[in-house]
Amino acid sequence: MKNKRMKIARVERDLSQEQLANKVGVTRQTISMIESGHYNPSLKLCLAICQALNRTLNDLFWEE
């Protein structure tokens, strides 16, 4: 499942995939794979992404 909420939050913060990746300590490809639904991040990485984007786990990763 694509993570459109994460992509929207990233764009709203005016961050490229590369910039977000640098903030959370992963590669740009990892961010791309999470957004496209091809990678299931660890809880630690989810929390780092949430902190970088000023969102909660529910905002970005909870499936409705």
N, C-alpha and C positions, 0 to 999 in steps of 0.2 A: 504494500500500500504506500502510495506517495505521501510524503509529509509536506503538504502544501502549507500548513500552519507555520512550520518552521521556516520555510522559504519566505513567506509573507512577513514574519517577524524580523527576519534578517534584512529584507529589503526596506522595511519601515525604519530600521536602525541605520540605514544607508551603509550596510556592510557587504562587501563582496564575499564569495565563498572563501577566497584566500584569506581575507582579513579575519573572518570568523574562525577559520581553521587555526590561524596563528594565535588567536586569543585563547583557544581551548587546547592547543598543543597537539593537533592532528594535521593531516594533509588536506589540501583542497579536495582531493579525490574522495576522501572519507566523508566530507560534508556533502559533496555531490551525491554519493551513494546513499546517504541517509535521506536526503531530500527526494531522491528518485525511488526510494523504497527497496533498495538492493542491499542494505546493510542495517543490522539491528544493533544499535549502540549499547554499550554497557551503561549501567545506572550512573556510574561515575562520570562518563562522558555526557549523558543526558543532563545531569546536574550542572556541569560546566557550561553546556550550551544554554541552559535556562538562565544561568547567572549572567552570561555574556549578552543575552538578548533581553534581560529583565522580564522574564516570563516564568510561569510555574510549570511543573511537570504536566499538570492537567492541561494547561494552555497548549503545550506543544506535542505531547506524546500520548495522551489518553484517547483511545479510540471511542467514538460515540456510538 
